[in-house]
Amino acid sequence: MKDPLIIGALGGSGTRVVARIVRQMGYFIGEYLNVSEDAMEFVPFYDHWINPFSAYRLQGAHLDLDRMGLDFAECVVRHRAPLHERNRHWGWKEPRSIYLLPFFHRIFPEMKFIQVLRDGRDM
């Protein structure tokens, strides 16, 4: 399995357009997407783990990294289940990915991350 391409940024900054471009390039970014093209298999994981992971990184709070890793692995399996070509480029779009980059990099050291930056005056 190739390491993923992850798309993230502040919600509303244009990540949906980037996700569409990436899909046009042949990347699998999921089938269970919301109207913003976020990969819904990952949403509960993000909801549960962003704050504990941030506290761990910033304040040294306890974090069960093994449990976090298992939860994430389950999300990846669900996300990739419809993918018939196992060697195909893949990834997902979830704007909050930026908060978990060190975690993702530990699992996928060759991952790619696209951060969308947009002038706040345009949002």
C-alpha positions as MATLAB code, in Angstrom:
seq = 'MKDPLIIGALGGSGTRVVARIVRQMGYFIGEYLNVSEDAMEFVPFYDHWINPFSAYRLQGAHLDLDRMGLDFAECVVRHRAPLHERNRHWGWKEPRSIYLLPFFHRIFPEMKFIQVLRDGRDM';
ca = [
       0.000    0.000    0.000;
       1.349    3.397   -0.966;
       1.427    6.157    1.623;
      -1.522    8.553    1.295;
      -2.046   12.073    0.088;
      -3.862   14.070    2.767;
      -5.603   17.383    2.099;
      -6.172   19.784    4.966;
      -6.560   23.404    5.963;
      -9.092   25.677    7.559;
     -12.583   24.581    6.535;
     -13.926   26.775    3.740;
     -10.496   27.576    2.357;
     -10.827   25.694   -0.919;
      -9.982   22.124    0.029;
     -13.039   20.865   -1.862;
     -11.609   22.147   -5.146;
      -8.250   20.523   -4.403;
     -10.007   17.227   -3.607;
     -11.792   17.340   -6.962;
      -8.539   18.040   -8.806;
      -6.782   15.180   -7.015;
      -9.637   12.821   -7.871;
      -9.428   13.900  -11.532;
      -5.723   12.993  -11.393;
      -6.710    9.416  -10.515;
      -6.406    9.397   -6.732;
      -8.942    7.467   -4.694;
     -10.169    9.847   -1.985;
     -13.113    7.789   -0.818;
     -16.680    6.967   -1.729;
     -18.398    8.005    1.498;
     -17.953   11.777    1.200;
     -20.073   14.647    2.470;
     -21.005   17.648    0.290;
     -17.646   19.233    1.164;
     -15.865   16.068   -0.060;
     -14.604   15.183    3.434;
     -13.907   11.469    3.886;
     -16.593   10.572    6.406;
     -14.898    7.367    7.605;
     -12.374    9.553    9.421;
     -14.734   12.091   11.034;
     -15.425   10.132   14.261;
     -11.681    9.504   14.626;
     -10.910   13.204   14.312;
     -13.777   14.133   16.657;
     -12.435   11.782   19.311;
      -8.665   12.179   18.975;
      -7.784   15.780   18.001;
      -8.106   17.265   21.489;
      -6.324   14.434   23.346;
      -3.541   14.405   20.748;
      -3.124   18.175   21.013;
      -2.955   17.954   24.816;
      -0.367   15.197   24.499;
       1.784   17.235   22.100;
       1.441   20.589   23.842;
       1.164   19.678   27.522;
       2.552   16.166   27.793;
      -0.839   14.738   28.769;
      -1.269   10.961   28.778;
      -2.373    9.512   25.457;
      -2.998    5.899   24.537;
      -1.127    5.972   21.212;
      -1.716    2.249   20.709;
      -5.494    2.705   20.950;
      -5.299    5.768   18.699;
      -3.332    3.758   16.147;
      -5.848    0.899   16.210;
      -8.775    3.295   15.805;
      -7.025    4.946   12.881;
      -6.212    1.608   11.234;
      -9.919    0.706   11.356;
     -10.750    3.993    9.601;
      -8.174    3.315    6.892;
      -9.563   -0.186    6.289;
     -13.112    1.188    5.952;
     -11.952    4.056    3.735;
      -9.963    1.806    1.397;
     -12.524   -1.050    1.284;
     -14.054    0.058   -2.060;
     -10.581    0.412   -3.587;
     -10.091   -2.576   -5.879;
      -6.635   -1.576   -7.123;
      -4.611   -1.897   -3.929;
      -1.586   -0.142   -5.419;
      -3.564    2.886   -6.630;
      -2.715    6.327   -5.265;
      -5.078    7.155   -2.449;
      -5.749    9.609    0.307;
      -8.448   11.725    1.863;
      -9.584   15.246    2.494;
     -10.451   16.402    5.989;
      -9.546   20.014    6.804;
      -8.656   19.176   10.415;
      -5.895   16.808    9.293;
      -3.367   19.511   10.036;
      -3.837   18.919   13.784;
      -2.780   15.281   13.477;
       0.128   15.565   11.032;
       2.808   14.261   13.446;
       0.652   11.196   14.117;
       0.048   10.558   10.412;
       3.716   11.067    9.588;
       4.708    8.469   12.175;
       2.482    5.917   10.441;
       3.084    7.050    6.861;
       6.586    8.565    6.654;
       6.277    9.005    2.873;
       2.831   10.627    2.992;
       2.106   13.810    1.082;
       0.161   16.693    2.606;
      -1.499   19.496    0.700;
      -2.236   22.482    2.899;
      -4.570   24.976    1.300;
      -3.878   28.580    2.229;
      -6.427   31.238    1.421;
      -6.469   34.918    2.183;
      -8.893   35.309    5.083;
     -10.383   38.408    3.482;
     -11.763   36.163    0.727;
     -13.552   33.783    3.072;
];
